[in-house]
């Protein structure tokens, strides 16, 4: 009997030692995991920045702090709560305690366990001071901290400037406030109506024929919306080599990335066309000649399009004599054998647009 009890005692001692060892290992593992990231909350700019173990910024989040109600200082994260009752009462998702009553959490909900009951008005305040002291985030960002930053993760709350936000301030998408409640567009919960929504770029009304040398705005008449239906036309990036002072056909590509990180892309072709009259040079407006002078009136006269293409061969000359006779499209050398005033009209049609240019010379024979 004594032998059996001794064996039982040895087994219990081994079990205790084993459990102590496991607890110790788990604690070390937890500390190491907590040291993987450090979180900075800039309550002045409402930006959260996550740094890795080497101090390199890896992720930025737009938040809503409580201004002076969010305490400055360095803290370590504590408990985590999938849903947690906040002031109101209202509830937050993916809550991680920073200190006391201050937590990282999603924008609040009117009801617990109901991802469709989030306050739409409060969601649209992200990026501005709006909380009672907590740090509000999108569901995706609060879940990232909940999943990746274990208990003991260092949190540093500062009153900084934009220079303290190395990755800048991400844009957050806006939701409709037609209803006071709705889904957070970033919520991964099945059934989220935003899950399949995509941004769009409508180029159907963009001008695709541009006059040479004219001002052309690639965003004029463009309509771009994000995944929540907001007008984000000014956020569209345009890629093109189009130059309005160079005729030709150009590709214009529009790209959009919305606040959910979803993208849209559209490419159109825009043609720069010659819509100008040609230019005639070398015509002297007033000339005095002696009787019997013979001239090839086209000598020294040039006609060119706006992009300098020579179309002198298409130049035509009309002559009205002092006696009123009209000689149209006169070719060759003309002899001025009559005293008085001649009206010589030079004309050319731009073959690209059928616009006609004229220049008039007054020739007096004395």
Protein Blocks (a to p, Z undefined) as FASTA:
>chain_A
ZZmmmmmmmmmmmmmmmmmmmmmmmmmmmmmmmmmpccdddfknopacdddfkopafbdc
ddddehjmlcgdddddddddfbacdehiacdehiadfbhjbccdddddfbehiaklccfk
lmmmgoiafbfoiacddfklmmmmmmmmcghiacddddddfklmmnopaddddddfkbfb
dcdfklmbghiaklmgccdddfklgcfbdcehiacdfkgopacddfkopacklmpccddf
bdfkbgcddddddddddfkopacddddddddddfbdcddehiafbdcddehiacdfkgop
acddfkopacklmpccddddfkopacehiehjdddfbgcjdddddddddfklopacdddd
ddddZZ
